[in-house]
């Protein structure tokens, strides 16, 4: 059926591996982590489920996997204000993983924060074509946006573009009713703090990211060709280049099949440009 490699099998990576096996998304797992005892424990825990899945820890198998989830590095904790603040802390793991992904022939999904910058870095350093480098975050942010809209009884299809972080851009212009600026800013503030509530309460997010990652993996491996919001390496789309940013895309077996152009209203366009400038600056720092 399909093979899934997971680089970094901690809280999110381990849960994604489990869901991929449980839901029949992949029938072969290639797992890698820099802590051997932890890796062995995760492998044994998965085997003890009795699920019909092949599990390998041979790092050489990564390059031949159909899909690889990069989730290595440190997660946010209550002392880390924004995802972007993890750039220096997680760059060593990203740099090392770029070596593992040399000659990788499948689709790469980047989860490690700051996700947009890490997705751009891995695309540049591994020379994997940009359509095969997908950054995860937009689906989760959009799900949180949907909850915020439901609480206010606002109907429509929720979508959050921009950075997976402080410079996220909830799209209001595609909703069924107009939303004025004060309400937009209030919702944006709520979205920025959504994950920290969970982090402070239980140490980190798990169910939301893992669920949406499993859905994204299924989109790729089942070639569903359906729309989603993911971080893509941009080359002029939305007037931005030299960065990876959350945009509407169509996903299939070959990765990002197309980046969809949406007409944003002035509030959204201004936020999108600010997101691009912010992420572009960090991408230049990561890839001089």
Protein Blocks (a to p, Z undefined) as FASTA:
>chain_A
ZZcddehjafklmmmmmmmmmnomaccdcdddfblklmmmmmmmmmmnopacdddfbfkl
mmmpmbdcdfedjdddfklmblklmmmmmmmmmmmmmmmmgoiabdcddfbdcfklmmmm
mmmmnopafklpccehklmmmmmmmmmmmmnopacddddehjedjkbccdfklmmbdcdf
klmmmmmmmmmmmmmmmmmmnopafklmmmmmmmmmmmmmnonopacddddddehiahia
hiacdddddddfkopabdcdddddfklmmmmmmmmmmmmmmmmmmmZZ
